[in-house]
Amino acid sequence: MQNDYVEQLTNASKSSYASLQELGAINTKALQKLMDLQLEFVSFNIEKGIEHTKLLTNSKSYKDYLSAESELAGECGTRTMDFTKQAASILSESRDEIVSWLDKGFESVEANVKAPAKRTTKKANALK
């Protein structure tokens, strides 16, 4: 009896460890994608900051400056929306993977859990 108990605990520990490794891999992959996207976003903003500075120093007239600034702002807004959509997509994909991981875990638990034996109480036996 005691060996069965130890074996069950060992199997549960191994299963839990493997499951947590899977979760760690999902989180690591999502974080890596988000960090890559963040680096790309920072690089874009630095590049556009340099362009903005050049506009300030090279514009011949206020009208030229406003026209170029408007175009630059539009480009920045569009690109920022693209970055936001990409981040949302990464998070959505990660959520789907985690839901799948949870479903697999619940299925594993359901398969390993045995229904408890029916217990009779003294009161129930006395009524018979």
C-alpha positions as CSV (number, residue, x, y, z in Angstrom):
1,M,0.0,0.0,0.0
2,Q,2.8,2.4,0.9
3,N,4.7,1.6,-2.3
4,D,1.6,2.5,-4.3
5,Y,1.3,5.8,-2.5
6,V,5.0,6.6,-3.1
7,E,4.7,5.6,-6.8
8,Q,1.6,7.8,-7.2
9,L,3.4,10.8,-5.7
10,T,6.4,10.2,-7.9
11,N,4.3,10.0,-11.0
12,A,2.4,13.1,-10.0
13,S,5.7,15.0,-9.4
14,K,7.1,14.0,-12.7
15,S,3.9,14.9,-14.5
16,S,3.7,18.3,-12.8
17,Y,7.4,19.1,-13.6
18,A,6.9,18.2,-17.3
19,S,3.7,20.3,-17.4
20,L,5.4,23.3,-15.8
21,Q,8.2,23.0,-18.3
22,E,5.7,23.2,-21.1
23,L,4.1,26.3,-19.6
24,G,7.6,27.8,-19.2
25,A,8.3,27.2,-22.9
26,I,5.0,28.8,-23.9
27,N,5.7,31.9,-21.7
28,T,9.3,32.1,-22.9
29,K,8.3,32.0,-26.6
30,A,5.7,34.7,-26.1
31,L,8.1,36.9,-24.1
32,Q,10.8,36.5,-26.8
33,K,8.4,37.6,-29.5
34,L,7.2,40.6,-27.4
35,M,10.8,41.6,-26.7
36,D,11.7,41.4,-30.4
37,L,8.7,43.5,-31.3
38,Q,9.6,46.0,-28.6
39,L,13.1,46.3,-29.9
40,E,11.7,46.9,-33.4
41,F,9.3,49.5,-32.0
42,V,12.1,51.4,-30.2
43,S,14.3,51.3,-33.3
44,F,11.4,52.7,-35.3
45,N,10.9,55.5,-32.8
46,I,14.6,56.4,-32.7
47,E,14.6,56.5,-36.5
48,K,11.5,58.8,-36.6
49,G,13.0,61.0,-33.9
50,I,16.1,61.5,-36.1
51,E,13.8,62.3,-39.1
52,H,11.9,64.8,-36.9
53,T,15.1,66.5,-35.9
54,K,16.2,66.8,-39.5
55,L,12.8,68.3,-40.3
56,L,13.3,71.0,-37.7
57,T,16.8,71.9,-39.0
58,N,16.2,71.5,-42.8
59,S,12.7,73.0,-43.3
60,K,12.8,76.1,-45.4
61,S,9.4,77.4,-44.3
62,Y,6.9,76.8,-41.7
63,K,4.4,75.5,-44.3
64,D,7.0,72.9,-45.5
65,Y,7.7,71.9,-41.9
66,L,4.0,71.4,-41.1
67,S,3.4,69.4,-44.2
68,A,6.3,67.1,-43.6
69,E,5.5,66.9,-39.9
70,S,1.9,65.9,-40.7
71,E,3.2,63.1,-43.0
72,L,5.6,61.9,-40.4
73,A,2.9,61.9,-37.7
74,G,0.6,59.9,-39.9
75,E,3.3,57.4,-40.6
76,C,4.1,57.1,-36.9
77,G,0.4,56.6,-36.0
78,T,-0.1,53.9,-38.7
79,R,3.1,52.1,-37.7
80,T,2.2,52.2,-34.0
81,M,-1.2,50.7,-34.7
82,D,0.6,47.9,-36.6
83,F,2.9,47.3,-33.6
84,T,-0.2,47.2,-31.3
85,K,-1.9,44.7,-33.6
86,Q,1.2,42.5,-33.7
87,A,1.4,42.6,-29.9
88,A,-2.2,41.6,-29.5
89,S,-1.7,38.8,-32.0
90,I,1.2,37.5,-30.0
91,L,-0.8,37.6,-26.7
92,S,-3.8,36.0,-28.3
93,E,-1.6,33.1,-29.7
94,S,-0.1,32.7,-26.3
95,R,-3.5,32.6,-24.6
96,D,-4.6,29.9,-27.1
97,E,-1.5,27.8,-26.3
98,I,-2.1,28.2,-22.5
99,V,-5.8,27.2,-22.9
100,S,-4.7,24.1,-24.8
101,W,-2.1,23.4,-22.1
102,L,-4.8,23.7,-19.4
103,D,-7.2,21.5,-21.3
104,K,-4.5,18.8,-21.6
105,G,-3.7,19.1,-17.9
106,F,-7.4,18.7,-16.9
107,E,-7.7,15.7,-19.2
108,S,-4.7,14.2,-17.5
109,V,-6.1,14.8,-14.0
110,E,-9.5,13.4,-14.9
111,A,-7.9,10.3,-16.3
112,N,-5.8,9.8,-13.1
113,V,-8.5,10.6,-10.5
114,K,-10.5,7.6,-9.4
115,A,-14.0,8.1,-8.1
116,P,-14.1,7.6,-4.4
117,A,-15.8,4.5,-3.0
118,K,-19.2,5.1,-1.6
119,R,-19.2,5.4,2.1
120,T,-22.0,4.4,4.3
121,T,-22.7,6.1,7.5
122,K,-23.9,4.5,10.7
123,K,-27.1,6.4,10.3
124,A,-27.7,4.9,6.8
125,N,-26.9,1.4,8.1
126,A,-29.3,1.8,11.0
127,L,-32.1,2.8,8.6
128,K,-31.7,-0.4,6.6
